[in-house]
Amino acid sequence: MITDQTLAFLSALKENNSREWFEAHRPEYDEARADFFDTVVRFIEAVALFDPMIAAARPDPKSCIMRIYRDTRFSKDKTPYKTGFFAFVGKGGWKEGNAGYYLHLEPGESFVGGGLYMPEPQILEKTRRAIDRNYPEWLSIVTGPVLLGQFPEGVQPSGTTKRPPKGYDEANPAIGYLKFKGYYTQRYFSDGEVASDGFSDMLALACNGVLPMVEFLNAAIRHG
């Protein structure tokens, strides 16, 4: 589970984001990462209780956790490390392009959610077709009490197009969602909640709320 020491390490890393500091504090990093790994294991187990795809796939926690090292090649920000841990739980891990669930751990900015963030163009087009063809079903999911009960802000776009995507008309009743470049939900947790014994249960409850949207998106990806 996440401990106060895990959060303290990440806070210190944010203040001392250099290779020299990181290497000097590698034992603390290893301990913090182990805490996060254990949390991701519990996260997968909790999601598998209500999502049949995760239950069948049983993704390897190692394939779900993203590296803490930043790619600075094309960034003006040359700090070498991310200041939080991130994991994506989906069939095949975060590289496969499926909709799934994610956990971001960072002091004061920890959140959980589910969806499909900035998918490849061909995957995005599949989801748009599914929303267009099954708009009443989509609308009932993203505006229904199950999702909004856990994510009051509803489904969010990972970017939008200014004009209707090719093949769709501005008069289409689903056009607001068809302009989305991705679909995700987000719910924040306090540091006290993150370090509590019940954090895994909170994650499961939140992700269960976004399960219908995740299943809708994955069906669209599978069937085109």
SULQUITA-V265350 format. One record per pair of residues at least 12 apart in sequence whose ideal C-beta (glycine too) atoms are under 6 Angstrom apart, sorted by the first residue. I is the first residue (numbers start at 1). J is the second residue. If there is no record, write none. Layout:
i->(I & I)
j->(J & J)
//
This chain:
i->(2 & 2 & 2 & 2 & 3 & 4 & 6 & 6 & 7 & 7 & 9 & 9 & 10 & 11 & 13 & 14 & 17 & 17 & 19 & 36 & 40 & 40 & 40 & 40 & 41 & 42 & 43 & 43 & 44 & 46 & 46 & 47 & 47 & 47 & 50 & 51 & 53 & 57 & 59 & 63 & 64 & 64 & 64 & 64 & 65 & 66 & 68 & 68 & 70 & 83 & 84 & 84 & 84 & 85 & 86 & 87 & 88 & 88 & 89 & 97 & 98 & 99 & 99 & 99 & 99 & 99 & 101 & 101 & 107 & 110 & 110 & 111 & 111 & 111 & 112 & 112 & 112 & 113 & 113 & 113 & 114 & 114 & 114 & 114 & 115 & 115 & 115 & 116 & 116 & 116 & 117 & 117 & 117 & 118 & 118 & 119 & 123 & 126 & 126 & 126 & 127 & 127 & 128 & 130 & 131 & 131 & 132 & 135 & 141 & 141 & 141 & 142 & 146 & 147 & 147 & 149 & 150 & 150 & 151 & 151 & 155 & 156 & 157 & 158 & 158 & 159 & 160 & 160 & 161 & 165 & 185 & 187)
j->(35 & 39 & 194 & 195 & 35 & 195 & 32 & 35 & 107 & 191 & 28 & 32 & 107 & 107 & 83 & 83 & 79 & 81 & 80 & 85 & 61 & 64 & 65 & 87 & 61 & 200 & 103 & 203 & 89 & 200 & 204 & 89 & 101 & 207 & 208 & 211 & 91 & 91 & 93 & 93 & 87 & 88 & 89 & 93 & 87 & 86 & 81 & 82 & 82 & 106 & 104 & 105 & 106 & 105 & 104 & 103 & 100 & 102 & 101 & 123 & 218 & 115 & 116 & 214 & 217 & 218 & 114 & 207 & 191 & 189 & 194 & 186 & 187 & 188 & 187 & 203 & 206 & 184 & 185 & 186 & 185 & 207 & 210 & 214 & 183 & 184 & 185 & 182 & 183 & 217 & 158 & 182 & 184 & 158 & 182 & 182 & 221 & 220 & 221 & 224 & 217 & 220 & 178 & 220 & 174 & 177 & 174 & 174 & 212 & 213 & 216 & 155 & 209 & 209 & 210 & 209 & 206 & 209 & 185 & 187 & 183 & 184 & 180 & 181 & 182 & 181 & 179 & 180 & 179 & 178 & 210 & 206)
//
